[in-house]
Amino acid sequence: MVRALEEGVDGTRRELEQLPPVEALNCRNGVSDILAQRAFENPYIRWIGVRRAGKMICRSGLVNRDPGLAAHLYRINDVWSIGFLEGKSDVVYLEQRRGDTEYIAIPEAMMFDFESSLDCPRCVAYQWDVDQPGFVMRFGDWNSVVIRQTGDVVILGIRNRVTLGASQSYVDRLQSSGRVLAAGIAAIVALILSFLLYALLARQTSVVSLIRQGLRRNEFLPYYQPIVDGRDGSVLGAEALVRWSRPHKLVPPEQFVLFAEENGLIGPITEQLVKKVLMDIKTFGWVGTNRYISINAEPDQIVKTDFCKSLVKQLADSGIPGKNIAVEVTERRQLTDLAMGRSHLLYLANAGVDIKIDDAGTGFGGFSYLLELPVSTLKIDKIFIDTLRAKDDAKRPVLDAIIHFARQSGLSMIAEGVETNEQVNYLVQAGVYAIQGYVYSPPLSAEKLMSWVKEHELETPGVIIGSRSL
């Protein structure tokens, strides 16, 4: 761990030193393709940003990871500082000052053993003493630690001491999983060996490296959450939600999507998903019916890549009509070039693909998306659906306003995150008929979706399945 830390911080330092002045970073709307490429290619770096006069002016991805005033900073010298956010065990910042400008990076090496963190969260703690102990970064639950190890290293010319601790649960998992010598080896030997192996495995156990590995192994697959007509229970379609099928575990999107987006990997993941979705549509027997699968696309995919043309070509090559696919564009991220976005989405719409605005009312899009883009459907976000849980929720009028606006504009609506029959009844009475949520089903594998649809149809006899136009 200590050697991996030294290597990671040194690799991050070299990258920051080589970056050109901010004027040469070709930064548009706060995001630089140059920084994005450098963060993608450098195995030690997760994110890069440039701050001037206390304001983040350029960064490597749409997500702003600027620690701001919340960061605890240790000033090593006039140029370099190390900082961290309280309670964020994988977020440590290296900062280089150039006059009034600060170049900031998050080293990838600070993530301890990603694979074990999935199986045993909060089982590992560590403490980083800078200049022993002039500045202390302490993370994790030290009350549950049963074994600890300390090592010294020189980083940026100063002495550092790193102490790692592990709970009994972590030690047990190391032994039982066979990642150390054998289950019979004493816990202390197992932990020490795991620390020594960490330096050799650091690159393989970083999230980004594992995602790249997962792409090579074709590990990303769609899980489907049904979309149901709340009036009669007919199945209208489903939304494809990405899952990462690693050996012996299924990783949920919140544990890897952010890393994929920040490192330019969300596009390849989507491509892998689309291929499987098109095959599943055929397997489901939905080709040419009114049922559809929705897939998610980030605004940058729409604007900056050939995603739209590629999707139309794949539909044509597979013989699947455009109406069997919908594309959901989230409002949570900004569509940086509205004219280009409109042009690309029109290409999809002209091929019969339905364009939906996801997370409606929560982000950047607003009326500009609805006025400029070929949108036919709004997906009402769960945060508004949740207002139906309480009788006097202050945000309820916002939900009612979204529904009223959509109806007046002739837009279809889908309510997502619906969990109770009471919510279904309210939405149907308000004119929102397409319902998605745990009230009907959680996301399912392709095989389980087919079984679920069959069982659901038996419970709703006489319905012409998927026939409604909403």
Disulfide bonds with the S-S distance in Angstrom:
Cys27-Cys58 2.44
Cys120-Cys123 1.85
